[in-house]
Amino acid sequence: MITPIEACRAWEEAGDGIGPGITPIFTYGEVKDASRIAQLLAGVEAVILGVERIDESVLHSCTRLKIISRFGIGYDAIDLEALQRRQIRLAITRGCMPYAVARQTIAFLMAMTFNLFDHNRRLKEGEWTRIANGSCPELTLGIVGLGSVGREVAMLARALGYNVAAFNRSPARCEGVYISGSLRELIQRSDVVSLHVALTPETRGLVSGDVVNWLSGKSLINTARGGVVSEWEILEALNKGFLRYYATDVFSSEPIEGVSRDLARHERVVCTPHVGAFDRVTARLMLRQAVSNLVHCINGEHEAVNAYIL
């Protein structure tokens, strides 16, 4: 079974070239109803999932399921202990998305640097006000998390002339990038802070409380996960005027509702509907990797799977 709509479309475009001998079941989008996804999974050996929530209530009837192959790298919606109890493997498509997500981040950064928020809004309202653009060599981008996406962002930002600093929880080095000793130091050094960490119990709500206060006068980019920030505190900081801009591709509620919707409507927020890796080339790469992972798993070729989480 394949649930992500972009994966379903990529399969159709590729024909039998993606997975010869495999009979896919397409849902053309996220299956939100737990009983429905349990019913669908009951008859399959392998599934390529998007952001569906998978827990014990879904897995109780999945007697044939051998592997969940994620179309992406996040797995915070999956109960790992429930998978372990049932000896179901979990794999992700590591290495397919960094380039696309990094370029989405740079698009947000450039929009902030060149005041595209204000210029676009003011002109649409009939106002001719010229606000001086930022100068790249005078601005510092602070990157939180030097994984594959964070490193790609750093490389692109440096090529455009920005100063780049980073903070990583474990020791890290990156050419031309100043490594800060703490998150607070990184934020103090930066004009724009960009988040590139996985959503884990340790990073959930990372940007909340004092961290939001440290961002006074600065801008924030989030192409990681909505849960990495406290959205109501971000909204409050924008309303009080001490957070300059917020650019995000991700929300705590997707599709947006509640505080996520309020945040998206704010005039100093620019946002997109979780499309950082939503392009046709990346979709094909991710689908091929996801299919390869599940085929190798079912065939017992575990050393060829990239990459197992369980």
Secondary structure as UniProt FT lines:
FT   HELIX           5..14
FT   HELIX           15..17
FT   TURN            20..21
FT   HELIX           34..41
FT   TURN            42..43
FT   STRAND          46..49
FT   HELIX           56..59
FT   TURN            60..61
FT   STRAND          67..70
FT   TURN            76..77
FT   HELIX           80..85
FT   TURN            86..87
FT   STRAND          89..91
FT   TURN            94..95
FT   HELIX           98..113
FT   TURN            114..115
FT   HELIX           116..124
FT   TURN            125..126
FT   HELIX           136..138
FT   STRAND          140..144
FT   HELIX           148..159
FT   TURN            160..161
FT   STRAND          163..167
FT   TURN            175..176
FT   STRAND          178..179
FT   HELIX           183..189
FT   STRAND          192..195
FT   TURN            201..205
FT   HELIX           210..214
FT   TURN            215..217
FT   STRAND          218..222
FT   HELIX           226..228
FT   HELIX           231..240
FT   STRAND          243..248
FT   HELIX           259..265
FT   TURN            267..268
FT   STRAND          269..271
FT   TURN            276..277
FT   HELIX           280..298
FT   TURN            299..300
FT   HELIX           302..304
//
